[in-house]
């Protein structure tokens, strides 16, 4: 397993992944925080959009309030990069070499998931740090008091943990769809389409579904809990989505014939 | 010991029978050519040997282990399957390091294979900047990483220029001399002829020939065409040759003798001894390519046509059996 992990990490260590993935998450963290401060307290945002109030920004954990705006965006970045890493094995034909060198294919998929989880940890850590840096810069610029800001490190670590868990489950979804479709584009389109359109449609028809649907679950996980789904429930549901995604991916990898 | 043995190896994709009960035997050591027209089942067979595809029926062994358990021999086998497959935005070295890590190999192996295939000095360049020939050499380097006992190379000279083809051919011969077994699939017979001692020919997933290349060459026929200066001497020329024990036939006014081309001077002497001056003495020897084409069918299109006709024939046979069965039942 460690061999697969090391092999995957070598392949992930390329500029497009580091700049696009980790850098992208950091940029989204910073920009979302800026928007949070710039738009604080404003109403009229789109459905489902969360804009923190000025009071929320001035609260003891106000420096991470903007980060929550970025949670789903960061999730989509994770989904895209997990999908790209998976689909490119097929588009380049590398899967033939990998499966020949390691015929126990479950190891290939679990090792890849581990490597991408580490990548996601690095990205969400960068996003958390960038969001905090942006908050420090934005607070005086938008006249938000930082007097009450406290317990910075524990709060940042907690936010990072929640964001990383949420993004990892998003990534697992991306890996699974890419494995089924053998296309990162299709995986990303399905991920965005589901989050932006489909889940809202389901909730419009069956409002109780917002207690367990993927988007709502991961939003709750990233935010440390929402009125609809408590954090503990979100954690359990997220773990179930993650495990289910990995199990299906392992089964697909095991049974699929490599004809390309 | 046999490096590869298959017994009734069969692969079906829906209606398409890609490999049809293939019995293959490749002895250890040396370079073995695996030849067949495009679509003959070479790549499918190779993928089954490497555990990428599961046989529909039949089975086989690679280095003494069943192909149902490829993890038992994967560390002893290197392969190039179809086209070179690497991450273009990584250097050649990083690609090889990634594959070495997957196999649990030391970095020293990467240095060694880079040296072997002549990519030293260019191994830190991005694969996207490589020519097709360099990618092909990189793919061979990847196949050599585990220092394999068995190398399976699918079209290793694909896309190479003449210098690259010679380079790869020499590399294959050298690897064969080191005691490894190389199964080299190709549709370029000249390459097979230059690099291989043994050859396996398949068509429509069926084995047509397996054995030493020399045996295949011995199957090649040759003939000499003779025509006298004066047409009225043709019959007398034929009689002279028959008297000397040669079997002759007439074709387009020529006398044709089915003998090796080396007999041509003797035939000329026989004609001269009978006072016949030859207007034509033309020696024809079948090339390996001719023999191959006779065995496998003329072209890919020809194969497709033949196959389509075979399928149509089978359908017609099936339909006639069905109708005769139906008729029998009705009669009963």
Interface residues (C-beta under 8 A of the other chain):
Chain A: X3 X4 X6 X7 X8 X10 X11 X13 X14 X15 X16 X88 X92 X93 X94 X95 X96 X97 X98 X99 X100 X101 X102 X103 X104 X257 X258 X259
Chain B: X13 X47 X50 X51 X52 X53 X54 X70 X71 X74 X77 X79 X81 X82 X83 X85 X86 X87 X88 X89 X90 X94 X95 X97 X98 X99 X101 X102 X103 X104 X142 X146
